[in-house]
Amino acid sequence: MKHSIQLRVGPAVFRVGSAWASPVEALRRLYRDYPDASGEVADFTVRLQPAKPWRRHFRPSIFIAGDHWLADAAPMALAHGLLAAEMGMNLQMALGWRRHLLLHAATVEKDGRAIILSGESGSGKSTLAAMLGEHGWRLMGDEFALVDLVDGTLAPFPRLVSLKNAAIEAVRTVAGEDRLGPLMAATPKGDIRHLIPRSEHVVAMDIPAKPVLLLFPRFGAEGEARPVGEAECFVRLTQASTNYVALGEAGFRALTSLVSSVPAVGIDYASGAEGMAMVEALWAETQEMAF
């Protein structure tokens, strides 16, 4: 690839190559506070290449390839090149990572203890985690929770946070304009901007934490919290994991240990403020139970 950058996020190192300069320039700007990984061995390679040779210059169209890729994936417009790069890194982790149990979830930490927020796209977990990260919590990750296969601790993976539609303005008012990436309008998921995690969260991305609470958030409903049983929690997290089946017995043991030792709660909330208040209240209850 003509243009390239190497990035380390938590335990994973990515090499991203592109036929165009703009996606790499955007990554270089938004990941400027991350460690220099230029001399490290990459775990994964992402390639942003033209869907057809002539589409490099005429109506530029990006096809995402790499060590692991989907042959039938739809190409993306060059204007969404940053999104293509982020999606490419997500795809490498989802299909190729075997050192941890991967859960599609956000994670936040305080005092060495962490909360896992799992839910389908649109559930509000990314926005809620981003807001908590601006209010005294360490943002450990937005896209994946990395569960250690032996001791069950969480490894940080603080990538850029993907904010969609109304969430963009909600987070911008708290985090500030300088921590947001460019606006990518009219993507398949609507308008998207990426939030750069706070610098202190990036510095701490090698410090693991113990999970003490599992939350299944749902934005846009009347405020309510309900306990989630171990069986339901187990099923929901197998569906949220991209490598549970590939890990075999190690994945089963890690997930069984997680759901049997960590209380789980489903929360519905109508606003970001209400969601944060519910998380803080549940956190306080968890802290009381620990002593």
N, C-alpha and C positions, 0 to 999 in steps of 0.2 A: 504494500500500500504506500502511496506517495506521502501521506501525512499520518503520523502516529503519535501515540502517547501511552505511557505505562502508569497505572494507578494501583495503589494498594488501599483496600478498604477492609479494616479488621484483618482476618486471617487470609484473605483472598487477594491475589494480584492479577490484574487484567491488562492485557495489551490490546489497545483499540487502534485499528488502522482504518483509514478512510481515503477514498479517491478524491474527496473534496477537503479543503482546508477548514471550512466553517464549523463542522461538528467537533473537530479536534480543538480548534481555538476556543469554542464554548466550554468544552470539558476542561481545558487548561485554566480558564478563568474561574470556573465554579469550583474546581478541586484544588485551587491554589494553596490552601492551608493544609492539605494532606501531605503525608510523608513522601519524599522523593523515592520512587520505586524503580528508577531507571536501571539500577544495577541488579535487580532481583529477578529470579526466574518466574515467569508468568505461569499462573495456574490455567488461565484461559486466554484465548485470542478471539477478538470480535473484529469482523471485517464489514465495513460499509462500502458496498460496491454497486456499480450501476446494474439495474435490472437487465438492461441490454447495453451493448457497447455504445450505441449512439445516445443512450439516455444519460450519459455523463454530462453532455453539453446541451442537448435538445430536450427541453422539459425534464430536467434532472430528476431521476427516480432512484431511490435507495433500496437495495435488497440487503437484508441482514444475514450474514453468514458467520462462520467461525468454527471452533472445534465441535460445537453442537449447534445444529440449526434445523429449521423446519423448511423443507423443500417447497411446501405449498403456501408459505407465508406471503401475505400481500405486500408489495413494495410501498414505500413511503415517499412523500415529497421531500425535497432537499430542505425546505423551510422547517421541516420537523426532524432535522438531522440529529439534534441533541436528544430528542425523544427516542430516535432509532438506536443511538448509542446506549442509552440507559436500558432500553428494552433488550438489546443484545447482551448486556452484562447480566440482566435478570435471567435471560434464557440460559446462559452458560451455567449459572449457579443452579437453576432449577433442574437442568438435565444432567449436570456433571459433578456436582459437589457430593462427596461421600464422607467427609470428616465429621459432620454433625448431622443430626436430624433437622431437616429444614421445615419450618412452618411458615405459611403465608401469614405473617403477623407483624405488628409493630411492637417495639419493646421500649420501656422507659425504666429508669433506675433512680433510687434514692437510698442513701445510707447502706450501699452494698446489696440491696434487695431490689428485685425487678418485678415489673408487671408485664405480662404478655397480653396484647390486645389482638384478637383474631376475628376475622369476619370477611365476608365477601366484598368485592369491589363495590364501592358506594355506601358501605356501612358506616363510614365516618372514622375509621380507626386511624388513618394517616393524619387527618386533620386534628383529631383529638390528641394523638401522640405529639404532633408538632406544637400544639398549644401548651401541652404539659411541659414540653422541652423549653418553652419560653417562660415558664412559671416555676422554676426551682427543681425540675427533674432533669436527669441526663437522658437525652435521646440516644438510645443504643441502636436503633434501627427502625426503618419504615417498611421495607418490603419483606424481609425474612427475619425470623427468630432462629438463631443457631443454637441448638440444644446439644451439649456435650454428651457423647454416647456412653461415657463412663460415670461421671459424677453429676450430670444433669444441669450444670451451670450454663449460663447463656454467654456466648461470645458476641461482643458488639459487632455490628455491621452497619455503621452510620453513613449510608449512602445519601445522596440528595433525596429530599422528600418531594414526591409528586403531588402537587396541589391542583385540584380541578374546580373549575367554574366558581361558584360562590365562595369556596374555601380560600381562594387566592386572596381576595380582599380581606377576609377575616384574619388571616395570618399576617398579611402585609402590615396591617395597622399595629400589630404587636412586634413583629420582627424587623420591620423597616424595609424600604425599597432596595437597599444595597445588598441584602442577603437573598434576593430573588433573581432567578435566571430570566431569560427572555420569554415573552408571551408567545406561545404557539397556539394559534387560534384554529378552530374547526378541525381538531384531530378527531379520530373515531370516538374518543371519550370526552369531547368538548374542548374547552379552553384549558390549557395546562401551563403552569409555571413551576419551576423547581426551587425549593428552599434549601439553602446551604445550612447545614447544622452549625450550631455555635462552635467557635474555635476550641473551647474547653472540652466539648464533647468529642471532637476529632482527636485532640491530644490524648484523651482517655480511652481510645478505641481498642487498646490491648488489655483493658481491665475487665474481667468477667464479673458477673453478678449472679446471685442465687434467685431463681424465680419463686415468688411467694404468693402470687395471685394471677389467675387466668380470667380475663374479661372477654365477653363476646358483645361488643357494642353495636347498637343500631340507632342511627341518627334519624330524627324526624318523627318520632313517636312520643306519646305521653310518658313522662318520667316514671320509670319502674325498674326495680332490681329484683331478680329471682335467682335462686341457686340453680346451678346446672349439675346434674348427677354425673358420676364417673362414666357410666356407659354412654350417655349422650355426648359428654365431653370427648371421650375416646373416638367416637365415630366422627364427630365434627373435625377433630384434629387430623385424623387419617385423611379426610377429604381435603384438608388445608395443607397437607404435606406433599411436596413434589418428589421426595425420595424415600418415603416410608417403605414402599414395596421393595425398592432396590437394596435397601439396607438389610432386609431380612430380619433375622432374630435380633440383631443389635438395635434396629429401629423399633421393634416391638418392645424390647426391654426398656429402652429410653422413654418411649411414649407411655408405657404402663406405669413406670416410676413417676413420671410427671403428673399424670392425671390422678394417681392415688395419693400423692403427697401435697399437691397444691390445690387449694379451694378454687372453684370456678363459679362465676356469676355472669348472668346475662343482664345487660343494662340498656334500657331505652331512654333516650333523652331528646329534648326538643331544641336545644341550643348548645353551643360550645361551652358557655358558662355553666349550664346545668350539668353537662357531661363531666366537666372538670370537678365540679363540686361533688358529684357522685363518686368519682374516682378517689378523691381525697377522703371522703367519708369511709369508703370501703378499705382504703389503705390504713386509716386510723384503727378500724376494727381489726385488721390483720395484725397490726403492730401490738395491739393489746393482747391478742391471742398468743403472740410469740413470747410473752413474758409471764 
